[in-house]
C-alpha cells in the first residue's frame, strides 16, 4: 500500500535554534509542476533583526578561533552534507525539475565546494597580507581581518551550490552571515541549516531566513549592524539598486549581482585590511644623543 508523503513545515535558523517566524506566517513551496512540497517560514523585520543580533554575537568568537579549527568545522559540515546526499538530490529534483544525475552532480559539487573553502581558512590571510617596503627606519605590515556580519541573498535558481559558495566564502575567514534563501526554492537552504546545527559550527555564525526577497532583504540591507551585503540572488534590477542605496547609508561593502569570481576573489570581498607602522630597531651606537 502506498503512503502519502508528510508535508513538512520548516522553521528559520537563528542563533543555532529553529524558531518559527515571529508572525507565524508561512508560504507554500511547490515543485516544478506546481504541486505542494512543503511550507516555508515567511520571515519578518523582527526575524531579520534577531538574525543580525545572533550573527553579531557569534562573529567575534568565530573570527578569534584558530583558522585550522574553522577549517575542520567546515570540513565536518561537508561530511554531514554528504551523509544526507540522497535527501538533497530528491529536493533538487522536486524543486527544480532536473533529472537525478544532474541533481547528484550539483550535490557533489556543493560538498566539494564546502571542502574547498575549508582549505582556504588558514591560507587566505597569508596570500593577502604583506611586509611593505618603506623609506625610513620603520617596519610596515599589512594584515587582514573579517569585515564582520555579511547579509547574503542566495541565488534564486541555484539554491544549494550557489548558497554554499556564498556562505563558504564569507565564513571561511571569520565572518558571520545572515542568509535569505532562494524565494522559490528555499528547501535546500532550510535543510542545510539542519546540517550546520549538527556540524560543530557555533550557533549564530550562519543564520537562515526565508521569504519574499522584496519583503525581507530591505531590512538586512538597511540594518546598521550589517557590514557587507551579497546581492547575487536579487534578480530585479530596480530592487538591487534600492538595496545598494540602503546599504550605502550605513557604508556597507556590497557585492553586486552578476559577478563571476574565483574563490579567492569571493573571499576577499569580505576581508578588510589594516596596516601597522612600527619603528625599526636602531643599530648599536646610532641615535640616542642630543
ZIJOMO-V438834 format. One line per field, one symbol per residue. psi: psi as a letter, one per 40 degrees, with the letter a starting at -180 (. if undefined). A space follows every 10 residues. Layout:
psi = ???
This chain:
psi = hihhhhhihi iihhfeigii ideeiiihhi adeeihdihi igiadddddd dddddddddd dddeihdddd dddddddddd ddefdddddd dddddefiid dddddddddd ddddddddde dedddddeii hhhigifiih hhiiiidbhh hhhihdegec dddddddddd edeeiiihhh ihddgedddd ddddddeeee hihedhhhii ihdddddddd dehdeheihh fdehdhdddd dddddddddf fihhhiieih iidddddddf iiiihhhihi hiihehaei.
